[in-house]
Amino acid sequence: MGMTTDVHVRELRYFATVAEELHFTRAAELLYVSQPALSKQIRALERQLGAELFHRGPRGVTLTEAGTALLPHARRMLADWSEGAAAVEAARAARRDTLVVGMSTSPGRGGLLPAIRSRFTAAHPEAVLRLRQMSWEDPTAGLADGTADVAYVWLPLPDADRYAWTVVAEEPRLVALPDSHPLAAREEIDFVDLAGEPFLALPPEAGVLRDFWLALDERRALDGPAARPPRVGAEISGTEETYEALVAGLGICLVATGNAPLITLGGVVTRPVRGLSPSRYALARRREDEGRALVRGYVEACRRVTDRA
């Protein structure tokens, strides 16, 4: 039986068509091939199977016992194959009509997401929009590994040249600290006074984003002991963890103004910091996807909403 493993779908389709028409010329027309080519394919199939499939008699073509035995299996395989091909096409269509929006912290920010969604859906009624919450370990919120088509991210992004982005919000970085912390008594804090404190840090996988929230650039610009690398009090990979670590006094952390409400629950306060660049929250996509209709449409909806805001 080793010989039969490489029978092609095409050969089975040729066989089934001749079996249904019982006429080589008509079958060849239906299949858009020449009659000699069709005969040759059928003979090749017979050789592979080691059995004649058709009697070619003076009064036309009839199926042999072997041909009769093969026909239901050939039909079933052809049906399975076309179902398989249809499933692939459906998956491609679903991918075409689905846009996955990744995010590691929800944008909140005055109903930004619902406003973008309604504008996008009005322009692309056929599209399915999926929001996916990603872990803080992935600063690209699903863009790097392809699990998201567009994503709300904090700048800077690792491998920045792979992506294009639209800044959605530029917000001061505040410091979050337990309300019992001596510095909490101040209205505003100089970054130099925070530099020696233990900081909460994103996971190392977050790379340049971890550096940004530890204010590495600003630390390098300081003089004397304040310029030392940050002391990491604990690592955080989610909002609840951040709040728990702050309340437990494991460290302080920087936070974008728009995210302050997420962690200023009982026992935690935020204060403005002098000497820090602002944070930038952006909608990003992979450069190679810039031409995709739904990606373009979502970016456009985002621009419209944020320009109006």
Secondary structure, DSSP 4 states (H G I P E B T S, - for coil): -GGGGG--HHHHHHHHHHHHH--HHHHHHHHTS-HHHHHHHHHHHHHHHTS--EEEETTEEEE-HHHHHHHHHHHHHHHHHHHHHHHHHHHHHHHHHEEEEEESS---TTTHHHHHHHHHHHH-TT-EEEEEE--TT-TTTTTTTTS-SEEEEESSPTTGGGEEEEEEEEEPEEEEEETTSGGGGSSSEEHHHHTTSEEEE--GGGTHHHHHHTTHHHHHTS-GGGGSPPEEEEE--SHHHHHHHHHTTS-BEEEEGGGHHHH-STTEEEEEEET-PPEEEEEEEEGGGTT-HHHHHHHHHHHHHHHH-
